[in-house]
Amino acid sequence: MEKCVSCPRRCGVDRRVNKGFCGVGDEIIVSRAAPHYWEEPSISGEKGSGAIFFSGCNLKCVFCQNSAISTGKLGKVVTVSQLADLMLKLQSDGVHNINLVTPSHYTSRISIAIYTARERGLTVPIVWNSNAYEDVSELRRLDGKVDIYLPDFKYKSPVLSARYSHAADYFERAVDALDEMVLQRGGAEFEGDLMRRGVIVRHLVLPDCIEDSKSVLSFLHRRYGNAIYISVMSQYTPVGKNLPDSLGRPLTAAEYDEIKAYALRIGITQGYFQEGDSVGESFIPSFDLTGV
Ligand code: SF4
């Protein structure tokens, strides 16, 4: 925190007094802690995933679906001990797991909170729901603490990642991060229909980015095979004004069908497709401090 290099941005700021690219200082800020029913079926189950949404983000994609909190300006400050108690409260509500959403800029604090929660009786799996633009040494703090990695894998093209997420090196850093996640948790285990440990990699298909989506899916399948599940998402929703290129419109059914057919053609068998009604702002939760 004194000279933050916790993620590939490597801002080097003193987060006790300043903010880096992620937009938050050294305090943990949470904007929502509540059951969430719209993750993959093996994560949400019937009782929901206990989603804790963190404020701030180290990518700040121009099309961000959670822009209300990615700036770091909305939320409530919680201590490590209070964060552990939020996890325990969600467990007592009956959720299947604790789902830490956009957590990467708080990794060291969260790793202590997970340890604390386990000491206090947390037994459900921990899900690390990140954008994959992460530092491997930070991820090693989570070895033995996180049960399920649920990272995005957004782009292969450095042109797209620079244009849409301000990170020309996204692909290289995401590969490093995913290698570490697979090393820790590759090869899934289930209890009934629910994942108990494993890696699910999400790819959100963007309008007019079909060739890059194919490159991403091909790369993931060749490199990791059945060590991972792949979730191919169609839920892109235009949020905000002045979005570049074709980002001002939803993905078309024809575009998503082309990607689904491609995924099946190259032999991806472990994974998920989304249904057509997944698109829309109603899919985005309210960041109104529920549960915090
Ligand atoms: S965690 Fe935040 S401050 Fe630290 S390097 Fe990443 S973006 Fe910069």
Residues whose N, C-alpha, C, O or C-beta is under 5 A from the ligand:
A	BS01	SF4	C4 V5 S6 C7 R9 R10 C11 G20 F21 C22 N58 H105
